[in-house]
Amino acid sequence: MKLNRDTAITYLGHATFKIKSPKGKTILVDPWVQGNPACPKEHQKFDKIDIMAITHGHFDHIGDAVTLGKEYKPKVVGIYETCVWVNSKGVQAIMPMNKGGTQEVDGIKFTMVHADHSCGIQDDDGKIIYGGEAVGYVIEFENGFKIYHAGDTAVFSDMKLIAEIYRPELVMIPIGDLFTMSPVEAAHACRFLSPKYVIPMHYATFPVLTGTPAQLRELTKDVKGMEIVELKPGETLS
């Protein structure tokens, strides 16, 4: 499918996306590829990573942050505590921020917004340490195109404010249930956000993540002007 916004959004499975911006920057959101059973092997290596954005510190979102951060040396965007942890592991170019803030990185604006979820980092000794809070991002590309990656979250009514203030045209929202929203809650999120395009994520990676895009499509069939875009891991919306 073509969106015609001069971006290429590649779904790498679970909540991981590789995005090529209009001016050729490569962004990796939630770097989990090596241990990600949904990520195709041919997509586990990169030509480059200019920016890495982390929504929270659970293994299935941060699993390759240190390895890829050292290899490709991207600028790492994340909440303050998670960035400090990544830096303590040898990743240098951290760009910490917090909810409500916006920073421009290589001409691309990242606004950190709320997510309703936990954020513990399992350190090398197996202990869970404080990783700040879970977040989502509104990303505005060089040409003004805006997307919203919700991270792991429950539905929350302030999604209406994200729609009102930032007006993202495309959103990525979790639908798997158990650890995030199911399609039922995600359908309400879609109504709050009123996007043109919705990419479901965080489903089918493990058997317990039972929500499906078909269920979300059925629950939102009355929402006019919105399209559910089901990407298989490795597929690109360009």
Sequence and secondary structure as in RCSB ss.txt:
>XXXX:A:sequence
MKLNRDTAITYLGHATFKIKSPKGKTILVDPWVQGNPACPKEHQKFDKIDIMAITHGHFDHIGDAVTLGKEYKPK
VVGIYETCVWVNSKGVQAIMPMNKGGTQEVDGIKFTMVHADHSCGIQDDDGKIIYGGEAVGYVIEFENGFKIYHA
GDTAVFSDMKLIAEIYRPELVMIPIGDLFTMSPVEAAHACRFLSPKYVIPMHYATFPVLTGTPAQLRELTKDVKG
MEIVELKPGETLS
>XXXX:A:secstr
    SS EEEE STT EEEE TTS EEEES   TT TTS GGGSS S  SEEE S  SHHHHTTHHHHHHHH  E
EEEEHHHHHHHHHTT   EEEE TT EEEETTEEEEEEE  S  EEE TTS EEE    EEEEEE TTS EEEE 
 S    TTHHHHHHHH  SEEEEE  SSSS  HHHHHHHHHHH  SEEEEES SSSTT    HHHHHHHTTT TT
 EE    TT EE 
